[in-house]
Amino acid sequence: IPTLVCLLALTSTFVHGHNFNITIKEIIKMLNILTARNDLCMELTVKDVFTAPKNTSDKEIFCRAATVLRQIYTHNCSNRYLRGLYRNLSSMANKTCSMNEVKKSTLKDFLERLKVIMQ
C-alpha cells in the first residue's frame, strides 16, 4: 500500500506540472495572437498591474492580470482570446488579490508585458 500511495503522489505531481506547462504554452500562443492585432480594443486603458513591488509572487501577479482581463472582456471587448487568456491565468493565480494601481497603460502594452513575463 505505501508503494501505491507514493506512485499516486508522483503521478499527481507529474500531471499537475504537465498541465501547468500546457497552460503557459496556451497563454503565450494567445498573447502572440492578441498582440499581432490592431483593433480598437488594444487601445483601451487598463491598470498597470506589473508595477507591483519586487516581492510580489507570480500567483499574485497572475491574479491581478486576470482581474484586468476580466474587466476588459466583460465590459468592452467580447473576444474569445481575452476570455481564454483570463481562464488560463485564473487557473494559475490566487483567488483574490489587491488592485491598488494608479498607473495606466494600453491593453496592447499590458499584453506585451505579460508576454515577456510568461516567457
C-alpha positions, 0 to 999 in steps of 0.5 A: 500500500505505501508503494501505491500511495507514493506512485499516486503522489508522483503521478499527481505531481507529474500531471499537475506540472504537465498541465501547468506547462500546457497552460503557459504554452496556451497563454503565450500562443494567445498573447502572440495572437492578441498582440499581432492585432490592431483593433480598437480594443488594444487601445483601451486603458487598463491598470498597470498591474506589473508595477507591483513591488519586487516581492510580489509572487507570480500567483499574485501577479497572475491574479491581478492580470486576470482581474484586468482581463476580466474587466476588459472582456466583460465590459468592452471587448467580447473576444474569445482570446481575452476570455481564454487568456483570463481562464488560463491565468485564473487557473494559475493565480490566487483567488483574490488579490489587491488592485491598488494601481494608479498607473495606466497603460494600453491593453496592447502594452499590458499584453506585451508585458505579460508576454515577456513575463510568461516567457 
